[in-house]
Amino acid sequence: HLITMTTLGDYGEIFMGNPKNLERAGYKDKGGNIAYDPEFECTGGSSDPNDRQCPYETKESDAMGLETTGWDGRLMHLNMPSFRDPLCPRTLKYLFTKAKRPNDIRVRVLQQNMDVDDDCLETYCKMMAQLREETGGGDTSKGGPAGEDCPHRDQIFVHPISAKDAAGPTYARGLIGQDMHAAYAKNEISPQDFCMSTDSHMDFEPEWDEKMVNMWDQAKNEYAVLSTYVANIDQLGQNLNGVHEVPHLCMITFTSQVRTTATKCARNLVKPKLTNAVWGAGLSFSKCHAELKVPVDPHTPGIFDGEEFNRAARFFTYGYDVYTPNRVYVLHDYHGSQHNPKTSSWGHGKFGQEDLQNAYYRLNTMLDIPGGELDEQKALQLKRSRYGLGDRRTLDELIEFSGVDLRHKRATIDGKNRCGNIQWVPFIEHPKGANFIPTFDDTTEEPLDLPYDKSSVWYDPQIDGAGAGMISRDVIENEEAPKEKELRHAEEKAAHAVFKEEAKQLAGNSHHADEHKRLAAALEEDGAERGHKEVVSSAAAAALKAEQMEKEGVVVFPPLLRGSPQSALTTGKLFLSQKKHGIEHLPIQVKIAVILMIFGLCAAVITSGSGRGRRKKNSKKR
């Protein structure tokens, strides 16, 4: 599968970022556009054939008797959490009426509603009945066969819970993951089926289902996961900017957790592009063995920042690779979703202060972020559990590949921009193949497939058997120097205390809004050479807007997300900040008067104090 380069840009371009923005963020790269080189993913730029290592393509042994490409004989499963979303029924309508093979689609909706909210499935059925009446029936794209009450109703599975019991996106996606495992146990899902996770306010290009499968095939990687922050629905049917421009995730920032930021773009890509393990929850498309192997952690109620990179890390360590889609077939209704206050009110759900503290403890422990478990054995136990890391690649390999300095909470370990051409990280496949789904104890969530095989990064010859030439994973071997360990533990304890305090504030004051509902329009800034257009993620755009609002004395985000002052008072959706009421913001005349008044008070206190002292001395003399 060698690809011969002819001229720059033959396989697409990648926008690396605006030079000024990169410099501010700590990157040494000059930014601008570079040519996409698909071969680099296998060779790393080396011309030596011995250095060539490419991802694992689908083998006949993986395909379970099916073709290695396409989706004949396979189903497609859509996972869709919905929080009081009136656009959920319309999303069902669009995904079925615009699909090429609607009968092979299965949808799981985690519906979080109040009694006053419209039921997603029932409203969808009413929409389809109206469509059938308007068009006179016919095929599915016109409302379904005449006489059918509700087309595809038996392909939609709704898991309803009260909106009062909601606990954020990870909790909702985690419940869907549990439903998927239950369906897998009943042989209703095959690891070779296709799975897609998305939101409940989407639209789709015609024949989107087959187009997504064909695009996944282009990655030539059985472990590929297509993911990005999808475009807005106003781009439906358009070739953005005439160059098939697509959002490209490759950078993060640190809040109290890891947040995807500063989304870049790619143009005219001939195939999906390998990313540095940055994953977006708005769209995730893969074989179902990825969803079954790496389910979302439901033990993280209230988590918003941290969800995406945590799952990205778990995908990577299980051997999966995240790719930027080279075309847009699934789109997001940002305007329709973000203007509905109901859909962003999940922050007032059932989770409390202790739940949030435990959630941050889990996320920090999993990725070696300060503020997690200090006991190394306990941390290792959590990392090996059901919602922990995989055993095909190490966390150190993730840090090097992604460039994210998790252990010191820095966006970059070396200042290198990894948005461009990057090399695939080799790993040893599990002896039982790609379709192997690990099992765990239902109560303790500890692994049951023991002992570990020799290809596992968890393999320990002292525990799992004698493995000649294998390096022991015993933590004692990697023990730090006493002074270094003492210093690190002190830093982690301090960070842990800070996160606990932030968690308390968030639990009491939180108002969350869905990341993908805040995605602002692309911000444009001219580059040094020519007009480079940089697409800023929802997080970055919202932060810029918040900074402007803060100049007016209002903080948009709760303390945990934006570092607001502890004196911030909740007032429904916004937070009133005290920081604009300091002396530094007063007129100069008032400042002088205040300063003189303070000096006068101080002098009075000192005089009063010294007077009392003299009276005491005189009293003793008498």
C-alpha positions as CSV (number, residue, x, y, z in Angstrom):
1,H,0.0,0.0,0.0
2,L,2.8,2.4,-0.8
3,I,1.7,5.9,-1.7
4,T,4.1,7.8,-4.0
5,M,4.3,11.6,-3.3
6,T,4.4,13.7,-6.4
7,T,3.7,17.3,-5.5
8,L,3.0,19.0,-2.2
9,G,-0.7,19.0,-1.3
10,D,-1.6,16.0,-3.5
11,Y,-3.2,14.3,-0.5
12,G,-4.5,17.3,1.3
13,E,-3.4,20.1,3.6
14,I,-3.3,20.5,7.3
15,F,-3.6,23.9,9.0
16,M,-1.2,23.8,11.9
17,G,-2.4,27.0,13.6
18,N,-1.8,30.7,13.7
19,P,1.8,31.5,14.6
20,K,0.9,34.0,17.3
21,N,-1.6,31.7,18.9
22,L,0.9,28.8,18.9
23,E,3.5,31.0,20.5
24,R,1.1,32.1,23.3
25,A,0.2,28.4,23.9
26,G,3.9,27.4,24.3
27,Y,4.4,25.8,20.9
28,K,7.6,26.3,18.9
29,D,6.0,25.6,15.5
30,K,5.6,28.4,13.0
31,G,2.1,27.3,12.0
32,G,0.5,27.8,8.6
33,N,-0.4,25.0,6.2
34,I,1.6,21.9,5.5
35,A,1.1,19.1,3.0
36,Y,-0.5,15.9,4.3
37,D,1.7,12.8,3.8
38,P,-0.2,9.6,4.4
39,E,3.0,7.6,4.1
40,F,4.4,9.3,7.1
41,E,1.9,7.5,9.3
42,C,3.8,4.2,8.5
43,T,7.3,5.4,8.0
44,G,7.8,8.4,10.2
45,G,9.7,9.9,7.3
46,S,12.3,7.1,7.0
47,S,13.2,5.7,3.6
48,D,14.4,2.4,5.2
49,P,11.9,-0.3,4.4
50,N,12.7,-1.9,7.8
51,D,11.3,1.2,9.5
52,R,7.9,0.8,7.9
53,Q,5.2,-0.2,10.3
54,C,1.5,0.3,9.4
55,P,-1.7,-0.2,11.4
56,Y,-3.4,-3.6,11.4
57,E,-5.8,-3.9,8.5
58,T,-8.9,-6.1,8.8
59,K,-8.0,-9.7,8.4
60,E,-10.2,-12.6,7.4
61,S,-9.9,-14.0,10.9
62,D,-11.3,-10.6,12.2
63,A,-14.2,-10.5,9.8
64,M,-16.0,-13.5,11.3
65,G,-16.9,-14.9,7.9
66,L,-17.8,-11.5,6.4
67,E,-16.1,-9.4,3.8
68,T,-13.1,-7.4,5.2
69,T,-14.5,-4.2,3.8
70,G,-18.0,-2.7,3.5
71,W,-20.9,-3.6,5.8
72,D,-22.7,-6.5,4.1
73,G,-23.9,-8.8,6.9
74,R,-23.2,-6.1,9.6
75,L,-25.5,-3.9,11.5
76,M,-24.9,-0.3,12.5
77,H,-25.6,0.8,16.1
78,L,-26.1,4.4,17.1
79,N,-25.8,5.5,20.7
80,M,-27.5,8.8,21.5
81,P,-27.9,10.4,25.0
82,S,-30.7,12.9,25.1
83,F,-31.4,15.4,27.9
84,R,-34.8,17.0,27.6
85,D,-34.1,17.5,24.0
86,P,-37.0,18.4,21.7
87,L,-34.7,17.8,18.7
88,C,-34.3,14.1,19.5
89,P,-37.4,12.9,17.4
90,R,-36.2,14.9,14.4
91,T,-32.7,13.3,14.7
92,L,-34.4,9.9,14.5
93,K,-36.4,10.9,11.5
94,Y,-33.3,12.3,9.7
95,L,-31.1,9.3,10.4
96,F,-33.6,6.8,9.1
97,T,-35.0,8.7,6.1
98,K,-31.6,9.7,4.9
99,A,-29.9,6.3,5.3
100,K,-29.2,4.0,2.4
101,R,-29.8,0.9,4.6
102,P,-32.2,2.0,7.3
103,N,-33.3,-1.5,8.1
104,D,-29.8,-2.4,9.3
105,I,-29.6,0.5,11.8
106,R,-30.2,0.1,15.5
107,V,-30.6,3.1,17.8
108,R,-30.1,3.3,21.6
109,V,-31.4,6.5,23.2
110,L,-30.7,7.3,26.9
111,Q,-33.7,9.6,27.4
112,Q,-33.5,11.9,30.4
113,N,-36.9,13.7,30.5
114,M,-39.4,15.3,32.8
115,D,-43.0,14.4,32.6
116,V,-43.8,17.6,30.7
117,D,-41.2,16.8,27.9
118,D,-42.2,15.1,24.7
119,D,-41.2,11.4,24.4
120,C,-38.5,11.0,21.7
121,L,-39.9,7.8,20.2
122,E,-43.6,8.7,20.3
123,T,-42.9,12.1,18.7
124,Y,-40.8,10.5,16.1
125,C,-43.7,8.2,15.2
126,K,-46.0,11.2,14.9
127,M,-43.5,12.9,12.6
128,M,-43.3,9.9,10.4
129,A,-47.1,9.6,10.2
130,Q,-47.3,13.2,9.1
131,L,-44.6,12.6,6.5
132,R,-46.4,9.6,5.2
133,E,-49.6,11.6,5.0
134,E,-47.8,14.4,3.1
135,T,-46.1,12.2,0.6
136,G,-48.6,9.4,0.2
137,G,-46.3,6.7,1.7
138,G,-43.8,5.0,-0.6
139,D,-40.3,4.1,0.5
140,T,-38.8,4.9,3.8
141,S,-37.4,8.2,2.7
142,K,-41.0,9.3,2.2
143,G,-42.4,8.1,5.5
144,G,-42.2,4.3,5.2
145,P,-44.4,1.8,3.5
146,A,-48.1,2.7,3.4
147,G,-50.0,1.2,6.3
148,E,-47.0,0.9,8.6
149,D,-47.8,2.8,11.8
150,C,-44.2,3.8,12.7
151,P,-41.4,2.8,10.4
152,H,-38.3,1.3,12.2
153,R,-40.0,1.6,15.6
154,D,-38.7,-1.9,16.6
155,Q,-35.2,-0.8,15.8
156,I,-35.2,2.0,18.4
157,F,-34.4,1.1,22.0
158,V,-35.2,3.8,24.6
159,H,-33.8,3.7,28.1
160,P,-35.8,6.3,30.1
161,I,-34.6,7.9,33.3
162,S,-35.9,11.0,35.1
163,A,-34.1,14.2,34.3
164,K,-33.8,14.6,38.1
165,D,-31.6,11.6,38.2
166,A,-29.3,12.8,35.4
167,A,-25.6,13.2,36.3
168,G,-23.9,14.5,33.2
169,P,-22.7,13.2,29.8
170,T,-20.4,10.5,31.0
171,Y,-23.0,9.0,33.3
172,A,-25.5,9.0,30.4
173,R,-23.1,7.5,27.9
174,G,-22.0,5.0,30.5
175,L,-25.6,3.7,30.9
176,I,-25.8,3.3,27.2
177,G,-22.5,1.3,27.4
178,Q,-24.1,-1.0,29.9
179,D,-27.1,-1.5,27.7
180,M,-24.7,-2.4,24.8
181,H,-22.9,-5.0,26.9
182,A,-26.3,-6.5,27.8
183,A,-27.2,-6.6,24.1
184,Y,-23.8,-8.1,23.3
185,A,-24.4,-10.9,25.9
186,K,-27.7,-11.7,24.0
187,N,-25.8,-11.8,20.7
188,E,-27.7,-8.7,19.5
189,I,-24.4,-6.9,18.8
190,S,-21.4,-8.3,17.0
191,P,-17.9,-6.9,17.5
192,Q,-17.8,-6.6,13.7
193,D,-20.9,-4.4,13.5
194,F,-20.3,-0.7,13.2
195,C,-21.0,1.6,16.1
196,M,-21.5,5.4,16.2
197,S,-21.9,7.7,19.2
198,T,-23.3,11.1,18.7
199,D,-25.7,13.7,20.1
200,S,-29.5,13.9,19.9
201,H,-29.7,17.1,17.8
202,M,-28.1,16.0,14.5
203,D,-28.7,16.0,10.7
204,F,-27.2,13.7,8.1
205,E,-26.1,13.8,4.5
206,P,-28.0,11.4,2.1
207,E,-26.7,7.8,2.4
208,W,-24.6,8.9,5.3
209,D,-24.5,5.3,6.7
210,E,-22.7,3.8,3.7
211,K,-20.5,6.9,3.3
212,M,-19.3,6.6,6.9
213,V,-18.5,2.9,6.5
214,N,-16.6,3.6,3.2
215,M,-14.7,6.4,4.9
216,W,-13.8,4.1,7.8
217,D,-12.5,1.5,5.3
218,Q,-10.2,4.2,3.8
219,A,-8.2,4.4,7.1
220,K,-7.1,0.7,6.5
221,N,-7.0,0.1,10.2
222,E,-9.2,-2.4,12.1
223,Y,-8.7,-0.3,15.2
224,A,-9.6,3.1,13.6
225,V,-12.0,5.5,15.4
226,L,-13.3,8.4,13.3
227,S,-13.9,11.4,15.6
228,T,-14.1,15.2,15.5
229,Y,-16.3,18.1,16.5
230,V,-18.7,18.0,13.6
231,A,-19.8,20.9,11.4
232,N,-23.0,22.9,11.9
233,I,-26.1,21.9,10.0
234,D,-26.0,25.0,7.9
235,Q,-23.1,23.3,6.0
236,L,-25.4,20.4,5.0
237,G,-24.7,19.5,1.4
238,Q,-21.9,22.0,1.1
239,N,-18.2,21.6,0.2
240,L,-16.9,23.9,2.8
241,N,-14.8,26.7,1.3
242,G,-14.6,24.6,-1.9
243,V,-11.8,22.5,-0.3
244,H,-13.7,19.9,1.7
245,E,-12.6,21.6,4.9
246,V,-13.1,19.5,8.0
247,P,-12.4,20.2,11.8
248,H,-9.2,18.6,13.1
249,L,-8.7,17.9,16.8
250,C,-5.1,17.9,18.0
251,M,-4.6,20.3,20.9
252,I,-5.7,20.5,24.6
253,T,-5.6,22.8,27.5
254,F,-5.8,22.2,31.2
255,T,-8.7,23.5,33.3
256,S,-9.2,21.3,36.4
257,Q,-9.0,18.5,33.8
258,V,-8.0,18.1,30.2
259,R,-10.1,20.0,27.7
260,T,-9.9,19.8,23.9
261,T,-9.2,23.3,22.5
262,A,-8.1,25.3,19.5
263,T,-9.5,23.0,16.8
264,K,-7.6,23.2,13.6
265,C,-8.8,22.2,10.1
266,A,-7.7,20.0,7.2
267,R,-8.5,20.4,3.5
268,N,-8.9,18.0,0.6
269,L,-7.8,15.0,2.6
270,V,-7.8,11.8,0.4
271,K,-8.4,9.7,3.5
272,P,-9.0,10.0,7.2
273,K,-5.9,11.5,9.0
274,L,-4.3,9.9,12.0
275,T,-4.4,12.3,15.0
276,N,-2.4,12.4,18.2
277,A,-5.1,10.6,20.2
278,V,-7.4,13.6,20.7
279,W,-11.0,12.4,20.6
280,G,-14.3,14.3,20.5
281,A,-17.5,13.0,22.0
282,G,-19.7,14.7,19.3
283,L,-18.9,12.0,16.8
284,S,-17.2,8.6,17.3
285,F,-17.4,5.9,14.6
286,S,-15.7,2.5,14.8
287,K,-16.2,-1.2,14.8
288,C,-18.3,-2.2,17.8
289,H,-15.5,-4.0,19.5
290,A,-14.1,-0.5,20.3
291,E,-17.3,0.5,22.0
292,L,-17.6,-2.8,23.9
293,K,-13.9,-2.8,24.9
294,V,-13.7,0.9,25.9
295,P,-17.1,1.8,27.4
296,V,-17.6,5.3,28.9
297,D,-17.0,5.3,32.6
298,P,-20.4,5.8,34.4
299,H,-18.6,6.4,37.7
300,T,-17.8,10.0,36.8
301,P,-21.0,12.0,37.6
302,G,-20.9,15.7,36.9
303,I,-17.8,15.5,34.7
304,F,-17.6,17.7,31.7
305,D,-13.9,18.6,31.2
306,G,-11.9,15.4,31.2
307,E,-14.4,13.2,29.6
308,E,-12.9,13.3,26.1
309,F,-9.2,12.9,26.8
310,N,-9.9,10.2,29.4
311,R,-11.6,8.1,26.8
312,A,-9.0,9.0,24.2
313,A,-6.3,7.6,26.5
314,R,-8.3,4.4,27.1
315,F,-8.8,4.0,23.3
316,F,-5.1,4.5,22.7
317,T,-3.9,2.1,25.4
318,Y,-6.3,-0.6,24.1
319,G,-4.7,-0.2,20.6
320,Y,-7.2,2.1,19.0
321,D,-6.2,5.1,16.8
322,V,-8.3,8.2,16.4
323,Y,-8.6,9.7,12.9
324,T,-10.0,13.0,11.6
325,P,-12.7,12.2,9.1
326,N,-11.8,13.5,5.6
327,R,-15.5,14.3,4.8
328,V,-18.5,15.6,6.7
329,Y,-21.5,13.4,6.7
330,V,-23.0,13.9,10.2
331,L,-23.8,17.5,11.3
332,H,-24.7,19.2,14.5
333,D,-27.6,21.7,15.2
334,Y,-25.6,24.0,17.4
335,H,-28.1,26.9,17.2
336,G,-31.1,24.8,17.8
337,S,-29.6,23.0,20.8
338,Q,-27.7,25.8,22.6
339,H,-30.7,28.1,22.6
340,N,-32.8,25.8,24.7
341,P,-32.1,26.3,28.4
342,K,-33.6,22.9,29.3
343,T,-31.0,20.9,27.5
344,S,-28.2,22.4,29.4
345,S,-29.7,22.1,32.9
346,W,-28.3,18.6,33.7
347,G,-25.8,20.2,36.2
348,H,-28.6,20.3,38.7
349,G,-28.9,16.5,38.7
350,K,-28.6,14.0,41.5
351,F,-24.8,14.1,42.0
352,G,-23.3,15.9,44.9
353,Q,-20.0,17.1,46.3
354,E,-18.7,13.6,47.3
355,D,-19.7,12.2,43.9
356,L,-17.7,14.9,42.1
357,Q,-14.7,14.5,44.3
358,N,-14.6,10.8,43.5
359,A,-15.0,11.5,39.8
360,Y,-12.0,13.8,39.7
361,Y,-10.1,11.3,41.8
362,R,-10.8,8.6,39.3
363,L,-9.8,10.7,36.3
364,N,-6.6,12.0,37.8
365,T,-5.6,8.6,39.0
366,M,-6.2,7.0,35.6
367,L,-3.9,9.4,33.8
368,D,-1.3,10.2,36.5
369,I,-2.6,13.8,36.8
370,P,-1.8,15.4,40.2
371,G,-4.7,15.0,42.6
372,G,-5.3,11.3,42.1
373,E,-4.5,8.2,44.2
374,L,-1.1,8.5,45.9
375,D,-0.7,4.8,46.7
376,E,0.8,3.3,43.6
377,Q,-0.7,-0.2,44.1
378,K,-4.2,1.2,44.5
379,A,-3.7,3.4,41.4
380,L,-2.5,0.4,39.4
381,Q,-5.6,-1.6,40.6
382,L,-7.9,1.2,39.3
383,K,-6.0,1.4,36.0
384,R,-6.5,-2.3,35.3
385,S,-10.2,-2.2,36.2
386,R,-13.2,-2.3,33.8
387,Y,-13.1,1.4,33.1
388,G,-9.3,1.7,33.3
389,L,-6.6,1.7,30.7
390,G,-5.9,-0.9,28.1
391,D,-2.9,-3.3,28.1
392,R,-1.6,-2.9,24.5
393,R,0.1,0.5,24.9
394,T,1.5,2.3,27.9
395,L,0.6,5.7,29.4
396,D,4.2,6.8,28.7
397,E,3.6,6.1,25.0
398,L,0.4,8.1,25.1
399,I,2.2,11.1,26.6
400,E,4.9,10.9,24.0
401,F,2.5,10.4,21.1
402,S,-0.1,13.1,22.1
403,G,2.5,15.5,23.4
404,V,0.4,16.2,26.5
405,D,2.4,16.4,29.8
406,L,-0.2,14.8,32.0
407,R,2.0,14.5,35.1
408,H,2.7,18.2,35.2
409,K,-0.5,19.5,33.8
410,R,1.1,21.1,30.7
411,A,-0.4,21.2,27.2
412,T,2.9,20.2,25.7
413,I,5.9,18.2,26.8
414,D,8.4,19.6,24.3
415,G,6.7,22.5,22.4
416,K,6.2,20.4,19.3
417,N,3.0,20.8,17.3
418,R,1.5,17.4,16.7
419,C,-1.3,18.6,14.5
420,G,0.6,17.6,11.3
421,N,2.1,14.4,10.0
422,I,2.6,11.9,12.8
423,Q,3.7,8.3,12.9
424,W,1.5,5.4,14.1
425,V,2.6,3.8,17.4
426,P,3.0,0.0,17.0
427,F,1.6,-2.5,19.5
428,I,1.2,-6.2,19.8
429,E,-2.4,-7.4,19.1
430,H,-4.1,-9.4,21.7
431,P,-3.6,-13.1,21.0
432,K,-7.3,-13.6,20.7
433,G,-7.7,-10.9,18.1
434,A,-9.5,-7.6,17.6
435,N,-12.9,-9.1,18.5
436,F,-11.8,-10.2,22.0
437,I,-13.8,-8.3,24.7
438,P,-12.2,-8.5,28.1
439,T,-14.4,-9.6,31.1
440,F,-14.5,-8.1,34.6
441,D,-16.1,-8.9,37.9
442,D,-19.6,-7.3,38.1
443,T,-19.0,-6.2,41.7
444,T,-15.4,-5.3,42.0
445,E,-14.8,-4.5,38.3
446,E,-11.5,-6.3,38.5
447,P,-10.2,-8.2,35.4
448,L,-11.2,-11.9,35.1
449,D,-9.0,-12.8,32.1
450,L,-5.9,-13.7,34.2
451,P,-3.1,-14.3,34.1
452,Y,-2.1,-11.7,31.6
453,D,-0.5,-12.9,28.4
454,K,3.1,-12.0,27.6
455,S,2.1,-9.3,25.1
456,S,0.2,-7.4,27.8
457,V,1.8,-4.2,29.3
458,W,0.4,-5.5,32.6
459,Y,2.3,-8.8,32.3
460,D,4.5,-9.4,35.3
461,P,6.7,-12.5,35.2
462,Q,6.7,-12.7,39.0
463,I,2.9,-13.0,39.0
464,D,1.8,-14.2,35.5
465,G,4.6,-16.7,34.9
466,A,8.1,-16.8,33.7
467,G,8.6,-14.7,30.6
468,A,12.1,-14.8,29.2
469,G,13.3,-11.4,28.1
470,M,10.2,-9.6,29.4
471,I,10.7,-6.6,31.7
472,S,9.0,-6.8,35.0
473,R,6.2,-4.3,35.7
474,D,6.8,-4.4,39.4
475,V,6.5,-0.9,40.8
476,I,9.5,-1.5,43.0
477,E,11.8,-1.6,40.0
478,N,10.7,1.9,39.0
479,E,10.8,3.4,42.5
480,E,11.8,7.0,42.6
481,A,14.6,8.5,44.7
482,P,13.3,9.2,48.2
483,K,13.6,13.0,47.9
484,E,12.0,13.0,44.5
485,K,9.1,10.8,45.7
486,E,8.6,13.0,48.8
487,L,8.5,16.1,46.7
488,R,6.0,14.6,44.2
489,H,3.8,13.3,46.9
490,A,3.7,16.8,48.5
491,E,2.8,18.4,45.1
492,E,0.1,15.8,44.6
493,K,-1.4,16.3,48.1
494,A,-1.5,20.0,47.5
495,A,-3.2,19.5,44.1
496,H,-5.6,17.0,45.6
497,A,-6.7,19.6,48.2
498,V,-7.3,22.2,45.5
499,F,-9.4,19.9,43.5
500,K,-11.5,18.9,46.5
501,E,-12.2,22.6,47.2
502,E,-13.1,23.2,43.6
503,A,-15.3,20.1,43.6
504,K,-17.2,21.5,46.6
505,Q,-17.7,24.8,44.8
506,L,-18.9,23.1,41.6
507,A,-21.3,20.8,43.5
508,G,-22.9,23.8,45.1
509,N,-22.8,26.3,42.3
510,S,-22.6,24.4,39.1
511,H,-24.4,25.3,35.9
512,H,-23.2,23.2,33.0
513,A,-23.7,23.6,29.3
514,D,-22.9,21.0,26.7
515,E,-19.5,21.6,25.1
516,H,-20.9,20.9,21.7
517,K,-23.8,23.3,22.2
518,R,-21.3,26.1,22.8
519,L,-19.4,25.6,19.6
520,A,-19.1,29.1,18.2
521,A,-18.7,30.1,14.6
522,A,-15.2,29.8,13.3
523,L,-13.0,32.7,14.4
524,E,-10.8,34.2,11.7
525,E,-7.4,35.7,12.3
526,D,-4.9,36.5,9.5
527,G,-1.6,34.6,9.6
528,A,1.8,36.0,9.0
529,E,2.1,34.8,5.4
530,R,-1.5,34.7,4.1
531,G,-5.0,34.5,5.4
532,H,-5.0,31.4,7.5
533,K,-8.3,30.6,9.0
534,E,-8.2,28.9,12.4
535,V,-11.2,27.1,13.7
536,V,-11.5,27.5,17.4
537,S,-13.3,24.9,19.4
538,S,-16.4,25.5,21.5
539,A,-14.3,25.6,24.6
540,A,-11.9,28.2,23.3
541,A,-14.7,30.3,21.8
542,A,-16.7,30.2,24.9
543,A,-13.7,31.1,27.0
544,L,-13.0,34.2,24.7
545,K,-16.6,35.2,25.1
546,A,-16.4,34.7,28.9
547,E,-13.3,36.9,29.1
548,Q,-15.2,39.7,27.4
549,M,-18.1,39.2,29.8
550,E,-15.8,39.1,32.8
551,K,-14.6,42.6,31.9
552,E,-18.2,43.6,32.5
553,G,-18.2,41.9,35.9
554,V,-19.9,38.6,35.0
555,V,-18.4,35.1,35.0
556,V,-20.0,32.6,32.7
557,F,-18.4,29.4,34.0
558,P,-18.6,27.9,37.5
559,P,-15.4,28.1,39.7
560,L,-14.2,24.6,38.8
561,L,-14.2,25.3,35.1
562,R,-13.0,28.8,35.0
563,G,-11.1,29.5,38.2
564,S,-13.7,32.1,39.4
565,P,-13.2,33.7,42.8
566,Q,-14.5,31.8,45.7
567,S,-16.8,34.7,46.5
568,A,-18.7,34.2,43.2
569,L,-22.4,33.9,44.0
570,T,-24.8,31.7,42.0
571,T,-27.7,33.5,40.4
572,G,-29.2,30.8,38.2
573,K,-27.4,30.6,34.9
574,L,-24.7,33.2,35.5
575,F,-22.3,34.0,38.4
576,L,-21.9,37.5,39.7
577,S,-18.3,38.2,40.4
578,Q,-16.9,40.3,43.2
579,K,-13.6,40.9,41.5
580,K,-14.7,44.0,39.5
581,H,-15.6,45.8,42.7
582,G,-12.0,46.2,44.1
583,I,-10.4,49.6,44.7
584,E,-8.4,49.3,41.5
585,H,-11.6,49.8,39.5
586,L,-12.6,53.0,41.3
587,P,-12.0,56.6,39.9
588,I,-8.7,58.2,41.0
589,Q,-10.4,60.7,43.2
590,V,-12.2,58.0,45.1
591,K,-9.1,55.9,45.3
592,I,-7.2,58.8,47.0
593,A,-10.1,59.4,49.4
594,V,-10.3,55.7,50.3
595,I,-6.5,55.5,50.8
596,L,-6.5,58.5,53.1
597,M,-9.4,57.1,55.0
598,I,-7.6,53.8,55.5
599,F,-4.4,55.6,56.7
600,G,-6.6,57.6,59.2
601,L,-8.2,54.4,60.5
602,C,-4.8,52.8,60.9
603,A,-3.5,55.8,62.8
604,A,-6.5,55.8,65.0
605,V,-6.0,52.2,65.8
606,I,-2.3,52.6,66.6
607,T,-3.0,55.7,68.8
608,S,-5.7,53.9,70.6
609,G,-3.6,50.8,71.1
610,S,-0.6,52.8,72.5
611,G,-3.0,54.8,74.7
612,R,-4.4,51.6,76.3
613,G,-0.8,50.5,76.8
614,R,0.1,53.7,78.8
615,R,-3.0,53.4,80.9
616,K,-2.1,49.9,81.8
617,K,1.4,51.0,82.9
618,N,0.0,53.8,85.0
619,S,-2.5,51.4,86.5
620,K,0.3,49.1,87.6
621,K,2.2,52.0,89.1
622,R,-0.8,53.1,91.2
